[in-house]
């Protein structure tokens, strides 16, 4: 269950482990919602053909139950029931609040509880970085937020205006065992259109470049 970032990275490893027969449940017509449709369609083809994964698209789970042989049965709305030995859940990540002791503070981690300056809305003296602020749960982003938080703590103490954390949106998914990664910097064509940005779209396949042709066709003499 789940074919987002985590599923895309882990599914090929499971499929390659001892000839595992793997069925994936995907809610949408394709994975990688943030990308142009061609990327998701290409990933579907690669996973089905090269990793022999059965991917059920536009399929929703209803319930699960144990089977008499110690396995699991997953019921879906569109494809009936699926019996398997194991069920892997790649249905997303949640902020880690363990050991933060929030119950002893005025902080309530609800939607939007940390603003763009990494300051908590419930307590102006609190700044939260990392996955706990539920903004971008990525390690290097947490490090950048830490630098901004440190600067803003000093600004807050001095009574100066706080500076927002503004990073260039970048995203990498190590799909296809890292052989077929998806990388994005800035807007996609869809997100640019939704943001009302005037843009020019240019498309080029990597296989059209000589360097890729050379790597795939070169033989030692």
N, C-alpha and C positions, 0 to 999 in steps of 0.2 A: 504494500500500500504506500503510495506516494512516489512521485516521479519528478520532484523538484530538484533543487541543487544537490541535496544530499543523496537522493535516489539516483540521479544521473551519475554521480561519482562512484557509488558503491555497487550498483546493480551489475556492472560488467565483472567486478571481482567475484561476486557470488556466482554469476553465470559461468565463470571460468574455473570455479572450484569443483574439481571432481566430476565434471560433466553434469552439473546441476541443471534441471529443467525449471526455468523460472518464468512466472507469469506476473506482469506488472499491471497495476490498475492506475490509469491516468484519467483525471476528470475532464480535461480539455481535449481538443482535437489534436493537440501536439504539445510537447514540453517547451520550456523556455519561453514563457509568456512575454517577457520583456524584449525578445528579439523579433526581427522580421520573420514571418511564417516560414520562409525558405530554410532558416536554420533549424527550426523544430522538425520540419519535414525530413531534412537530411539526417538528423539524429535518429529519428524513427527508422529510417531505412538502414542506417549503420547498425543499430542495436538488433534489429530483426534479422538482418542478413549475416553480419559478422559475428555477433554474439549469440545468435539463435534464441533471442528473448521474445516471448509472446507478450505483446503489449496491447491491452484492451483500452482503447481511447474512448472518451465521452462515456465513461462508466463510473457509476457511483456505488459505494458500499452501503449495505443495509444493516447487516449484523454478522457476527462471527460466533462459532460454537465449536467445542472440542469434538473430535471423532472418536469412535470406540478403539481405534488402533493407536491413539495417542497423538494424532495429527490435529489439523484445524480445518474447518469448513467456513469459507467466506461466501456470503450471499450478496449478490449485486442486483441492481434494478434491471440492467439491460442484458446481462449474460448468465443469469441463473446462478448456480452455486459452483464454487471452485474448491476442490479438496487438495490439501497439500500437507507435507510433513511439518513445515515451519511457516510462520508468518513474520515477515520483516516489516517494521513500521518506519517509514521515512517521511512522516507527515508534518515535518517542520520542527522548529526550535523555539524554546521559550526562554525568556530572560532568567538568569540565575540569581535569585535573591537569597540563597542559602548563606547563613552565617553573617549576613549584613546587619542583622538586629533591627530591621525597620520597625518592628513593633514597639521599640523603645524610642522612636522618633515621631515627628509630626508628618513624616513622608508617607504618601499613599501612592503606590505604583500603578496608576491608571493610565489610560491613553493620554498622551501629551503631557505627562507629568514632568518631563525634562524638555526645556525649550532649546532653541538653536544655540544658545550661549553655554549649554551644558549645565545650566542652573536649574534647580528644582523649583517648581511653582509653589510648593507648600512651605519652603524654607529658603530664603534668599542666601543663607550661609552654607547651603549644601549644593555640591556639584557632583554629578554622577557620570562616569565614563564607562565604556565597555558594554557588554551585552545587557547589563542590568538596566540601562536607560532605554532599551528596546528601540533603538534607532537603526544602527547598522552593526550587527553582531559579527564583526570581522576584527581580527587581532590588530592589524596595522592601523585600522581606523581608531581603535581604542587608544593606541599609542598617540595618534595625532590629537584625539580628544583630550588626552591627559595633558598635553602641552598647552592646549587652549584653556583647559580648566585651571591650570597653574597660573597662567597669565591673568585670567579673569578673577581668580581669588585675590590677586594683588590689586587689580583694578577695583574690585568691590571694596577692599579695605581702604583704598585711597579715595573712594567716592567717585571714581571715573566710570564712564560708560563701558559696558561689557561688549566684547566682540563676539559675533556668531561664528560657529564652526561651519565653514563652507568648503567642502571638498568637491573635486571633480568626480562625478559619478563614474566609477570603474568597477567592473565585475568580471571575474574569471571563474569558469566552471571546468574542472578537470575531467570532462566527460570522456567516454571511450578509452578508459585506462590512461588518460592523459595524452593519448595519441591524437584524439580529435577534440581538443579543448575549445570552449566558447569564451571569447574575450570581447569586452565592450568598454569603450571609453566615451563618455558624453552621451548624447541623445541617440536613440534609434530613430528611424523615419517615422514610426508611429508616435513615439513620445514627443518628437518635435512638432508633429501636426497637432497633437492634443494640447501642446503648450502654446499654440498659435505662432510658432516661429517660422519665418520664411526660410526655406532651405532648398538646396539642390541635391538630389540623390544620385550618386554614382555607384555602379555595381561592377565588380571585377572578381572573377574566380581565381583563386590562388594557382590552380592548375594551368592557367594561361601564361604564367610567368616562366621564363626559361629555366630559372633555378630549380623549380619543382620538377619540370620535365627532365632536367639533367639528373637529378637525384633518383628518379624512378626508372630511368632508362640506361643509366651508366653501367657498364660492365668492365671488370678489370681485364687488362690485356696481358 
